Amino acid sequence: MYPTKEDKEKLFKKHGKSEKDTGSAEGQIALFTTRIEHLSAHLKKNIHDYNTERSLVKLVGKRRSLLDYLMKKDINRYRAIVKELGLRK
């Protein structure tokens, strides 16, 4: 199921500085990861949903850009978020 407002607040509280901190790179990466998992599950059931497939590819690209930014700015924060979310790479 797509994350509700309460789910997002918990996500930002866990990965950001506070539940209202929606702008931090870690919070955005965590939100994108949740959305990517949701869209991936949807695509497993609906193979020919090409609009969702395109959205998924765009989200993965956005997350990759944020991860690259975080790696350049602070490698320790990058390693922590990758380990915490269980991302490959």
TIMI-2910 file (N, C-alpha, C, CB; in pm, 1 decimal, decimal comma, always signed):
<rs>
+----------+----------+----------+----------+----------+----------+----------+----------+----------+----------+----------+----------+------+
!      n_x !      n_y !      n_z !     ca_x !     ca_y !     ca_z !      c_x !      c_y !      c_z !     cb_x !     cb_y !     cb_z ! resn !
+----------+----------+----------+----------+----------+----------+----------+----------+----------+----------+----------+----------+------+
!    +83,1 !   -117,5 !     +0,0 !     +0,0 !     +0,0 !     +0,0 !    +88,0 !   +124,4 !     +0,0 !    -94,8 !     -0,5 !   +120,5 !  Met !
!    +40,8 !   +228,4 !    -64,5 !   +114,9 !   +353,7 !    -73,5 !   +122,7 !   +418,7 !    +64,3 !    +48,6 !   +449,5 !   -175,5 !  Tyr !
!   +234,2 !   +481,2 !    +99,3 !   +249,8 !   +536,4 !   +234,9 !   +150,5 !   +649,9 !   +263,1 !   +393,1 !   +587,6 !   +254,4 !  Pro !
!    +88,6 !   +644,6 !   +380,7 !     -2,5 !   +749,9 !   +423,9 !    +77,5 !   +862,6 !   +488,4 !   -108,9 !   +694,5 !   +522,5 !  Thr !
!     +6,9 !   +965,6 !   +529,3 !    +72,4 !  +1080,3 !   +592,4 !   +145,8 !  +1037,2 !   +719,8 !    -31,0 !  +1190,5 !   +625,0 !  Lys !
!    +81,8 !   +950,7 !   +798,4 !   +142,6 !   +902,6 !   +922,5 !   +267,7 !   +819,2 !   +893,1 !    +41,0 !   +819,4 !  +1003,4 !  Glu !
!   +260,5 !   +735,8 !   +787,1 !   +375,6 !   +654,8 !   +747,5 !   +492,7 !   +743,1 !   +706,3 !   +337,8 !   +560,5 !   +632,7 !  Asp !
!   +461,2 !   +849,4 !   +633,9 !   +566,3 !   +940,6 !   +590,1 !   +630,8 !  +1011,6 !   +708,7 !   +510,1 !  +1043,0 !   +491,9 !  Lys !
!   +548,1 !  +1052,4 !   +806,8 !   +602,4 !  +1119,3 !   +924,6 !   +696,6 !  +1026,0 !  +1001,5 !   +488,3 !  +1167,4 !  +1016,3 !  Glu !
!   +656,7 !   +899,0 !  +1014,7 !   +743,0 !   +801,0 !  +1081,4 !   +873,3 !   +782,4 !  +1004,4 !   +670,4 !   +666,1 !  +1096,0 !  Lys !
!   +860,4 !   +777,0 !   +871,1 !   +976,8 !   +758,6 !   +785,4 !  +1073,7 !   +875,0 !   +799,5 !   +934,0 !   +743,3 !   +639,7 !  Leu !
!  +1020,6 !   +997,7 !   +796,1 !  +1106,4 !  +1114,9 !   +808,1 !  +1163,7 !  +1127,5 !   +948,9 !  +1029,0 !  +1241,1 !   +771,6 !  Phe !
!  +1088,0 !  +1085,2 !  +1049,6 !  +1138,5 !  +1090,3 !  +1186,9 !  +1253,5 !   +992,2 !  +1203,9 !  +1025,9 !  +1059,3 !  +1288,0 !  Lys !
!  +1242,6 !   +875,6 !  +1140,6 !  +1346,6 !   +773,2 !  +1152,2 !  +1471,8 !   +809,7 !  +1072,9 !  +1293,2 !   +638,7 !  +1104,8 !  Lys !
!  +1454,2 !   +860,8 !   +952,1 !  +1569,2 !   +884,4 !   +863,5 !  +1610,9 !  +1031,3 !   +855,1 !  +1537,4 !   +834,4 !   +724,9 !  His !
!  +1522,2 !  +1123,5 !   +890,0 !  +1556,2 !  +1264,5 !   +886,2 !  +1591,0 !  +1315,0 !  +1024,0 !  +1442,4 !  +1345,4 !   +828,1 !  Gly !
!  +1593,6 !  +1446,2 !  +1038,8 !  +1624,1 !  +1505,7 !  +1168,1 !  +1499,7 !  +1513,2 !  +1256,0 !  +1683,9 !  +1644,7 !  +1149,7 !  Lys !
!  +1382,4 !  +1528,6 !  +1192,8 !  +1255,0 !  +1531,0 !  +1264,4 !  +1146,8 !  +1483,9 !  +1168,2 !  +1222,7 !  +1674,4 !  +1320,6 !  Ser !
!  +1023,2 !  +1472,1 !  +1219,0 !   +915,8 !  +1425,0 !  +1131,3 !   +874,0 !  +1530,3 !  +1029,8 !   +795,8 !  +1383,3 !  +1213,6 !  Glu !
!   +910,7 !  +1655,9 !  +1052,7 !   +879,4 !  +1763,2 !   +958,0 !   +994,8 !  +1789,7 !   +861,4 !   +844,9 !  +1891,1 !  +1033,4 !  Lys !
!  +1106,7 !  +1722,8 !   +880,0 !  +1225,3 !  +1743,2 !   +796,0 !  +1212,7 !  +1659,7 !   +668,9 !  +1355,5 !  +1705,8 !   +873,3 !  Asp !
!  +1141,4 !  +1714,8 !   +571,5 !  +1118,6 !  +1641,4 !   +447,3 !  +1224,2 !  +1671,3 !   +341,2 !   +981,4 !  +1674,0 !   +392,9 !  Thr !
!  +1313,2 !  +1763,9 !   +369,0 !  +1408,7 !  +1805,7 !   +267,7 !  +1544,1 !  +1740,4 !   +275,1 !  +1426,5 !  +1948,9 !   +275,6 !  Gly !
!  +1572,0 !  +1666,7 !   +382,9 !  +1704,0 !  +1606,3 !   +394,4 !  +1719,7 !  +1495,8 !   +290,2 !  +1726,4 !  +1550,4 !   +536,8 !  Ser !
!  +1840,5 !  +1475,1 !   +247,6 !  +1867,2 !  +1373,5 !   +145,2 !  +1829,1 !  +1235,0 !   +195,5 !  +2015,4 !  +1375,7 !   +104,0 !  Ala !
!  +1857,8 !  +1206,5 !   +322,2 !  +1825,6 !  +1074,7 !   +377,7 !  +1675,4 !  +1049,6 !   +379,2 !  +1881,7 !  +1061,6 !   +519,1 !  Glu !
!  +1598,0 !  +1151,0 !   +417,2 !  +1452,7 !  +1138,0 !   +419,4 !  +1395,1 !  +1115,6 !   +281,9 !  +1390,6 !  +1260,0 !   +480,5 !  Gly !
!  +1445,7 !  +1190,4 !   +183,8 !  +1397,4 !  +1175,0 !    +47,3 !  +1434,8 !  +1038,9 !     -9,4 !  +1452,8 !  +1285,5 !    -41,3 !  Gln !
!  +1555,5 !   +993,3 !    +18,3 !  +1598,7 !   +861,5 !    -30,3 !  +1511,3 !   +752,7 !    +30,3 !  +1747,8 !   +836,1 !     +3,9 !  Ile !
!  +1480,0 !   +765,7 !   +158,4 !  +1394,4 !   +666,1 !   +224,4 !  +1254,0 !   +667,1 !   +164,3 !  +1387,3 !   +693,0 !   +376,3 !  Ala !
!  +1199,5 !   +786,0 !   +136,8 !  +1066,6 !   +795,5 !    +76,1 !  +1067,4 !   +736,7 !    -64,8 !  +1019,3 !   +942,0 !    +72,3 !  Leu !
!  +1169,6 !   +769,9 !   -142,9 !  +1179,8 !   +713,9 !   -278,2 !  +1190,1 !   +561,9 !   -273,3 !  +1301,5 !   +772,6 !   -351,9 !  Phe !
!  +1263,5 !   +508,9 !   -176,1 !  +1278,3 !   +364,4 !   -163,8 !  +1143,7 !   +299,2 !   -135,0 !  +1379,1 !   +329,7 !    -53,3 !  Thr !
!  +1064,3 !   +360,2 !    -47,3 !   +931,3 !   +308,1 !    -17,1 !   +843,3 !   +308,6 !   -141,4 !   +865,6 !   +390,2 !    +94,5 !  Thr !
!   +847,0 !   +419,1 !   -215,7 !   +766,2 !   +429,5 !   -337,8 !   +813,5 !   +330,0 !   -443,5 !   +771,8 !   +572,5 !   -393,9 !  Arg !
!   +944,2 !   +309,9 !   -454,0 !   +999,6 !   +214,7 !   -550,9 !   +953,8 !    +73,4 !   -517,9 !  +1153,8 !   +221,8 !   -552,8 !  Ile !
!   +956,2 !    +37,4 !   -389,8 !   +909,9 !    -95,2 !   -349,8 !   +762,7 !   -113,9 !   -382,6 !   +933,5 !   -117,1 !   -200,5 !  Glu !
!   +682,5 !     -9,1 !   -360,8 !   +539,2 !    -15,8 !   -391,8 !   +516,4 !    -34,8 !   -542,0 !   +467,6 !   +112,0 !   -343,3 !  His !
!   +586,4 !    +43,7 !   -622,9 !   +569,0 !    +33,6 !   -768,8 !   +621,0 !    -99,3 !   -822,6 !   +640,8 !   +149,4 !   -839,1 !  Leu !
!   +727,5 !   -151,0 !   -763,2 !   +781,6 !   -280,7 !   -807,3 !   +680,8 !   -392,2 !   -781,7 !   +914,7 !   -311,8 !   -735,0 !  Ser !
!   +616,8 !   -387,4 !   -666,2 !   +514,9 !   -488,4 !   -635,3 !   +397,4 !   -477,3 !   -731,9 !   +465,7 !   -473,2 !   -489,8 !  Ala !
!   +359,4 !   -354,7 !   -766,1 !   +250,5 !   -333,8 !   -861,2 !   +286,8 !   -389,3 !   -999,0 !   +216,5 !   -184,3 !   -871,6 !  His !
!   +409,9 !   -366,5 !  -1040,9 !   +451,8 !   -412,0 !  -1174,0 !   +463,3 !   -563,6 !  -1182,8 !   +584,7 !   -349,1 !  -1210,8 !  Leu !
!   +487,5 !   -630,1 !  -1071,1 !   +492,8 !   -776,4 !  -1074,4 !   +356,1 !   -834,0 !  -1107,8 !   +542,3 !   -832,0 !   -940,0 !  Lys !
!   +250,1 !   -763,9 !  -1065,5 !   +114,3 !   -809,7 !  -1094,1 !    +65,7 !   -761,7 !  -1230,8 !    +19,0 !   -761,6 !   -985,5 !  Lys !
!   +106,9 !   -641,1 !  -1269,5 !    +59,5 !   -576,9 !  -1392,8 !   +177,8 !   -553,5 !  -1485,8 !    -13,3 !   -442,6 !  -1361,8 !  Asn !
!   +215,6 !   -656,0 !  -1556,7 !   +336,8 !   -653,4 !  -1637,0 !   +332,1 !   -548,4 !  -1748,3 !   +360,8 !   -789,5 !  -1696,7 !  Ile !
!   +215,5 !   -526,2 !  -1807,2 !   +205,7 !   -436,8 !  -1923,0 !   +169,2 !   -293,8 !  -1886,4 !   +104,4 !   -490,1 !  -2019,4 !  His !
!   +186,1 !   -254,1 !  -1762,3 !   +158,7 !   -117,2 !  -1718,7 !   +283,8 !    -32,4 !  -1743,8 !   +117,0 !   -113,0 !  -1567,0 !  Asp !
!   +293,3 !    +21,1 !  -1864,2 !   +415,6 !    +89,6 !  -1906,0 !   +430,4 !   +227,5 !  -1842,4 !   +417,9 !   +102,8 !  -2056,6 !  Tyr !
!   +318,6 !   +292,8 !  -1808,7 !   +328,5 !   +422,3 !  -1741,4 !   +390,8 !   +406,5 !  -1603,0 !   +189,9 !   +488,0 !  -1730,0 !  Asn !
!   +351,5 !   +304,2 !  -1532,3 !   +409,4 !   +278,3 !  -1400,9 !   +556,2 !   +240,0 !  -1414,3 !   +331,6 !   +167,5 !  -1328,3 !  Thr !
!   +587,5 !   +165,7 !  -1517,8 !   +726,8 !   +126,9 !  -1540,9 !   +814,0 !   +249,8 !  -1563,1 !   +737,2 !    +32,1 !  -1661,7 !  Glu !
!   +762,9 !   +345,5 !  -1639,0 !   +836,4 !   +468,7 !  -1664,1 !   +854,5 !   +548,4 !  -1535,1 !   +764,0 !   +553,5 !  -1769,3 !  Arg !
!   +748,9 !   +554,4 !  -1454,5 !   +757,2 !   +624,5 !  -1325,5 !   +860,5 !   +559,3 !  -1234,9 !   +620,1 !   +626,4 !  -1255,8 !  Ser !
!   +865,2 !   +428,1 !  -1236,9 !   +960,9 !   +355,1 !  -1155,4 !  +1103,8 !   +387,5 !  -1197,4 !   +935,6 !   +204,9 !  -1165,3 !  Leu !
!  +1128,4 !   +389,7 !  -1326,4 !  +1262,4 !   +419,3 !  -1376,9 !  +1303,7 !   +561,7 !  -1338,6 !  +1267,6 !   +401,1 !  -1530,4 !  Val !
!  +1209,5 !   +656,2 !  -1346,7 !  +1240,1 !   +793,9 !  -1309,1 !  +1271,6 !   +805,5 !  -1160,0 !  +1123,4 !   +885,6 !  -1345,2 !  Lys !
!  +1195,5 !   +733,7 !  -1077,0 !  +1221,1 !   +736,7 !   -932,7 !  +1356,3 !   +676,8 !   -898,5 !  +1111,6 !   +662,2 !   -858,0 !  Leu !
!  +1391,1 !   +568,7 !   -963,8 !  +1521,4 !   +506,3 !   -939,4 !  +1633,0 !   +603,9 !   -977,6 !  +1535,1 !   +373,3 !  -1019,6 !  Val !
!  +1614,3 !   +677,1 !  -1086,3 !  +1712,5 !   +777,2 !  -1128,0 !  +1725,9 !   +890,6 !  -1028,0 !  +1675,2 !   +833,1 !  -1262,7 !  Gly !
!  +1612,3 !   +936,2 !   -974,4 !  +1615,9 !  +1042,3 !   -873,5 !  +1687,5 !   +995,1 !   -747,6 !  +1473,6 !  +1088,7 !   -838,9 !  Lys !
!  +1656,2 !   +873,0 !   -705,9 !  +1721,6 !   +819,4 !   -586,5 !  +1871,2 !   +805,0 !   -609,7 !  +1660,6 !   +683,7 !   -547,4 !  Arg !
!  +1908,9 !   +758,7 !   -728,4 !  +2050,7 !   +743,1 !   -761,4 !  +2121,8 !   +878,5 !   -757,2 !  +2067,2 !   +678,0 !   -900,7 !  Arg !
!  +2057,1 !   +983,3 !   -808,8 !  +2115,6 !  +1117,5 !   -806,8 !  +2137,3 !  +1166,0 !   -663,7 !  +2025,8 !  +1216,0 !   -882,6 !  Ser !
!  +2037,2 !  +1143,0 !   -578,2 !  +2051,6 !  +1183,6 !   -438,3 !  +2161,9 !  +1104,2 !   -368,7 !  +1919,0 !  +1165,5 !   -363,6 !  Leu !
!  +2170,7 !   +975,8 !   -398,7 !  +2277,5 !   +894,6 !   -339,6 !  +2414,7 !   +941,3 !   -386,2 !  +2258,1 !   +746,8 !   -374,8 !  Leu !
!  +2426,7 !   +976,8 !   -514,1 !  +2553,2 !  +1029,0 !   -565,8 !  +2590,7 !  +1160,1 !   -497,7 !  +2544,6 !  +1049,3 !   -717,3 !  Asp !
!  +2491,1 !  +1247,2 !   -479,7 !  +2513,4 !  +1374,3 !   -411,6 !  +2562,3 !  +1350,4 !   -269,4 !  +2384,9 !  +1458,5 !   -410,5 !  Tyr !
!  +2494,3 !  +1259,8 !   -199,3 !  +2529,7 !  +1231,0 !    -60,3 !  +2668,7 !  +1169,2 !    -50,6 !  +2426,3 !  +1137,3 !     +2,8 !  Leu !
!  +2705,2 !  +1087,0 !   -149,6 !  +2837,4 !  +1025,1 !   -149,4 !  +2946,4 !  +1131,9 !   -165,0 !  +2848,2 !   +920,1 !   -262,5 !  Met !
!  +2920,1 !  +1232,9 !   -248,4 !  +3018,3 !  +1339,8 !   -267,7 !  +3028,3 !  +1429,6 !   -144,8 !  +2981,9 !  +1423,5 !   -390,3 !  Lys !
!  +2913,5 !  +1458,9 !    -81,3 !  +2911,7 !  +1551,6 !    +31,1 !  +2963,7 !  +1489,1 !   +160,1 !  +2772,0 !  +1602,6 !    +52,7 !  Lys !
!  +2912,6 !  +1369,0 !   +194,7 !  +2948,5 !  +1307,9 !   +322,3 !  +2937,8 !  +1156,0 !   +308,0 !  +2856,7 !  +1360,3 !   +438,1 !  Asp !
!  +3051,7 !  +1090,5 !   +292,4 !  +3054,6 !   +946,8 !   +266,0 !  +2998,9 !   +866,2 !   +383,0 !  +3196,9 !   +902,0 !   +235,8 !  Ile !
!  +3013,1 !   +916,4 !   +505,5 !  +2961,8 !   +843,0 !   +621,6 !  +2809,2 !   +840,0 !   +623,5 !  +3014,1 !   +905,5 !   +750,8 !  Asn !
!  +2745,9 !   +952,3 !   +590,6 !  +2599,8 !   +955,3 !   +582,0 !  +2551,0 !   +864,0 !   +470,0 !  +2549,7 !  +1099,4 !   +559,2 !  Arg !
!  +2624,1 !   +862,1 !   +358,7 !  +2590,3 !   +775,1 !   +245,5 !  +2594,6 !   +628,9 !   +287,4 !  +2686,6 !   +799,3 !   +127,6 !  Tyr !
!  +2702,9 !   +589,6 !   +351,6 !  +2717,0 !   +449,8 !   +394,6 !  +2609,6 !   +411,5 !   +495,0 !  +2855,2 !   +426,1 !   +455,3 !  Arg !
!  +2575,0 !   +504,3 !   +583,9 !  +2473,5 !   +476,1 !   +685,6 !  +2336,6 !   +453,5 !   +622,5 !  +2466,1 !   +590,7 !   +786,8 !  Ala !
!  +2297,9 !   +538,5 !   +527,1 !  +2164,5 !   +525,4 !   +466,1 !  +2157,2 !   +401,7 !   +377,6 !  +2129,8 !   +651,0 !   +383,8 !  Ile !
!  +2264,8 !   +368,7 !   +307,8 !  +2265,1 !   +249,3 !   +223,4 !  +2251,9 !   +124,4 !   +309,8 !  +2394,1 !   +242,6 !   +138,1 !  Val !
!  +2323,7 !   +122,4 !   +421,7 !  +2317,0 !     +6,9 !   +511,9 !  +2179,5 !     -1,7 !   +578,0 !  +2427,6 !    +15,5 !   +619,6 !  Lys !
!  +2126,4 !   +111,1 !   +620,0 !  +1997,8 !   +114,6 !   +690,3 !  +1882,8 !    +69,4 !   +600,3 !  +1970,2 !   +255,6 !   +742,5 !  Glu !
!  +1885,1 !   +112,2 !   +474,1 !  +1775,9 !    +77,4 !   +382,7 !  +1801,2 !    -55,3 !   +309,3 !  +1755,9 !   +189,5 !   +281,0 !  Leu !
!  +1921,5 !   -107,8 !   +321,3 !  +1952,0 !   -234,7 !   +257,1 !  +1962,8 !   -223,6 !   +105,4 !  +1847,1 !   -335,7 !   +292,6 !  Gly !
!  +2019,3 !   -114,5 !    +58,3 !  +2034,6 !    -93,3 !    -86,2 !  +2160,9 !   -161,7 !   -134,6 !  +2038,6 !    +57,7 !   -120,4 !  Leu !
!  +2158,8 !   -205,9 !   -257,8 !  +2279,9 !   -261,6 !   -317,2 !  +2369,4 !   -146,2 !   -358,4 !  +2247,1 !   -353,8 !   -439,1 !  Arg !
!  +2493,5 !   -152,7 !   -335,8 !  +2594,6 !    -54,1 !   -373,3 !  +2632,2 !    +37,9 !   -267,7 !  +2550,8 !    +22,6 !   -484,3 !  Lys !
+----------+----------+----------+----------+----------+----------+----------+----------+----------+----------+----------+----------+------+
</rs>
